[in-house]
Amino acid sequence: MGCRIEDAAEPQKLDYTGGSRLPKRQSPCYAGRAMKCPHCSVAIHSGLQRHSQIVEASLGLPGGGTSYEGVWNIYQQRCPECGQTIILLERTTPYSTGRVESFMAYPRRCTRPVPAEVPDPYRQDYVEACSVLGDSPKASAALSRRNLQAVLRDKAGTKSKDLFDQIEEVISSGRVPSHIAEGLHAVRNIGNFAAHTIKSTTTGAIVDVEPGEAEWNLDVLDSLFDFYFVSPPFPQSAKQSSTRSSRTPGSLRSRNGIPRPLPLIPLPF
C-alpha cells in the first residue's frame, strides 16, 4: 500500500514550543502559546492532541525518481468556548530541515468577524486575507501587510514609504496603546523584515512567510480596527476644549467652586 496508519495509544499534545521529538512550530491560528479558535475567534489554550499517524514509505515513480517517505500526524481539539471541533493535519519528511507543513483540515477557513464600523477597502482586504489563510498563508500575509500599510497611512498619518519605517513612526509617536505598539513591533520581528526587505518595500508581494506570521498580521489588524474605528481616540482638539472649559469661571462653575457638567462635544464618529 505504501503507507500505514497508526492510532495513538494515548493522545499526544501538540507542543508549539518545540521538544526533543518534534520540530519547533507555531499554532495554526495564533502566533504564540495560545491560539484563536477558527470557529468563534475566541483566544483559547492550545490543546491539540495527536490521535493517529500515517507513515508513507518511499515510492519509485514510473518515470524515474523517487517520492520520499513522510509522516502525517492528525491532531484534534474541541473549543471550550463554542464546542466545535478543530482538526489539523501536519506533515514532516526527512528532508524538511526542521520545518513542518501544517494544514487546517476542519474548518477549512478561519472565521474572523469584522466590526460594522470598519469601512472598505480595509474591510474587503481583511475578509479576503482571512478567506485565503488556510490555503495560502503567503497570499493572506501579503493582503494583511498591504492593509496594515493603508491603515497606518490613512489613520495614523504616517509619511514614510516603507512599512518598516511606518511602524517605527507610530511606535515613536506614542499615540497608540502599548499593546498595539508591541504588536506592530512583532510584525517586523515575526516577519523577519531584516532578511526579507521586500515585505516592507513591496507589501503586496507574495513571498515566503514565517510560522504564525499571517495569523499575527490579522491579529494586529484586529487591534488597529478596534482602536481607529470601533473606539477611536478622543480628538486632541476636543481634549483641549474640555480642559479650557473646565477652568473657565462663571456659568460653568457652581457657587461652591465645583465644576458643573460640561456641554457635550461632538465627536467625529
N, C-alpha and C positions, 0 to 999 in steps of 0.2 A: 504493500500500500504506500510505502514511502514515508509514513508518519505513524505515530502512535499517540493516543490520548491518555493522559494520566490524571486521575482525580486526586485532589489534595486530601490526604488523610485528615488533616486539620487545616482549616482555612488560614492562610498566611497573610498577615497585614502587609500592605504595600508601604515600604519605607521611603519617604520622599527626601530624607536627608542622606541617603546612601548607606552602605554597610559592606561587610566583607563578601557577601554573596551577590549583591545586586549593585549595578552602576547607579551613580547619583542621578536623580530625576526630579522633576517638578510636578506639582499637582496639575491635572488637566484643566482646571478652571480657575486657578488662583496661583499667583507667584509667591508661595510661602508654605508654611507647615499646615495652614488651614486650606480650605477650598470653598468655592461657591457652588451650591447645588445648581446643576444645569437646568433643573425644572423650575425652581422657585427663586433662584438667585440669592438665597439666604446663605451667609457665611456659616459653615459647619466644620466640625473637626473631621479631618481626613481619616476615614476608617475603611478604605477599600481593602478587601481581603481576597486572596487568590483561592479559587475553587477548583480549577483544572488547568491542565497544561497540554499543549500539542507540540510534540517533538518531531520536526521534519528531518528526514535523512537526506544525505546528498543524492542528487539525481542527475544521471547523464542525459544530455539533451540529444535528440535525433540529429540535429545539425552540427553536433560537436560542442564541446564545452560542458560545463557542469553548473547545475544550480545547487549552491551550497546549503548545508544544513542550517536550521534556525529553530528557535523556540518561541512559541506563542503562549503567553500567560493570559488567563481570563480572570479579571477582578470584578467584584460586585460589592455594592453598598446600598443601603436604603437610607434616604434622607430622613433624619429625625424630625424635621420640621414639616415636610409635606407628605412623607411616607412613600414617595416614588423611588423606583429602583434606578441605580446608576450602574452601567456595565462598561468596563474599559478593557480593550484589547491592547496587549503590549508584545512587541516582537524584538528579539535580540538575535544576533548572529555572531559567530566567532570573529567576523571582520567588521563589526560595528564600532570598534575602537572606543568602547565605553558609552556611546550614545544609544539611546533607547527610542524606538519608534512607538508612539502611543496613539491609539485611535479611540475616540468615543463611539462605542457601538450603540448605546442607548442612554439617553435620547440622542438622535443624530445631530441635533442643533441645540446649543445653549440658549435658554430663554432669558433675555435681559430687558425688562420693561424700561421704556424711555418716558420720563416725565412729560406731561402735556405741555409744560411751559417751554420746552426746548423746540426751537423752530428749525425749519430747513435752512441751509443744507446740512447743518450739524446732525439733525435727527436722521436724515436719509443716509448719510455716510456711516453713522453709528449702527443703524439697523443692518446695513449691508455688511459691515465688519463682523457683526455678530453672526449673520447668516452663513458666512463662509468660514467661520472659525474652525469648525470640525473638519472640513475638507481641505482647507489651505490656510494654516496659521500665517504663512508668508503674506498672502493677499490681505488677510484680516489686519495684520500689523501695519501694512502699508496704508490701508484706509484709515486706521486709527492715528497713525503719525500725521497724515495729511489733515485729518480732522483736528487733532491736537494743535497743529501749527495755526490753523484757521481761528480756533478759539483764542489762542494766546495773542494773535494779531488783532482780532476784532474786539475782544472783550477786555484783554489785559493791556492793550495798547502797545505791544512790543514793536520795535522798529528794526530789529536785526533780521537778516535774511535767512540765516540757518537756524534750524530747530534747537541745536545745542545752545546757541547764543540767546535765543528767545527764552529758553528755560532759565538761563543764567540771569537774564534781565528780571524775570518775575521773582526768582528767589531773592535776588539782591534788593529788590524794591521793598520787600517786607509787607506787601499789600495783600498777601494771601495767608491763610492759616498755616501753622507749622506742618500739619499732616499733609496738606497739598504740596507744600514746598518739598517735603521729604519724598512724596510720591513722584513729583516731577524729576527730582534728582535721580531717583531709582530708575526712571525711564531711560536715562542716559547710561546708567551702570548696567542694568539688565540687558539692554540692547547692545551694549559694548560699542558705543558710538566712537570710541577712540580707535578701534580697529576697523570699524565699518562706517567711515565718514559719510558714505552715500545716504545713510539713513537720516542724516542731518541736512545734507545739502540738497538731496532729491527725495523728499519724504514719501512720495508715492511710488518709489521704486520697489519692485518685488524682489527681495533678496532673502538669504538665509536668516532665520531668526533663532534666538537662544530659547532654551526651555522656559516656558512661562511668560515669554516676552509679550506675545499677542494678548494674552489674558490680562497682564498687568496694564498694558496700554488702555484697555477698556475700563479697568477699574479706576485709573486716573481720570479718564473722561467722565466717569460717573461722578467723581468728586467735583470736577470743574463745572459740570452741568448743574449740580446742586448749588454751588457757590455763586455762579454767574446768572443762572436763570430761575431756579426754584426759590432760593433765598438770597437775592443779590445784596451785596454790601450796601450799607447806608451811605448815600452820597456825601462827599466831604462838604459840599456847599450847604447841604441841609444840616450837617452836624454843626458847622459854624453858625448858621442861623439860629439853631436851637440854643447854642451857648450864649449868643448875644441876647436873645430874647429872655433867657432865664436870669440874666444880670440886669435887665432894664428895670429901673424903678417906676413906680406909678401904678397903672391899671393892672399889670401882670403880677403885682405883689399884694398880698393881703396886709392888713394893718400890723399884724404881729411879725411881719418880715418873712413869712413862709411863702415861697413862690406858688402862685396859682397854676392850675393846669395850663400848659402851653397849647396854642392853637395847633390843629393838625396841619402837617406839612405834606403836600402832595409828593408821592414817591413815584419814580419812573418805572413802575411795574404793576 
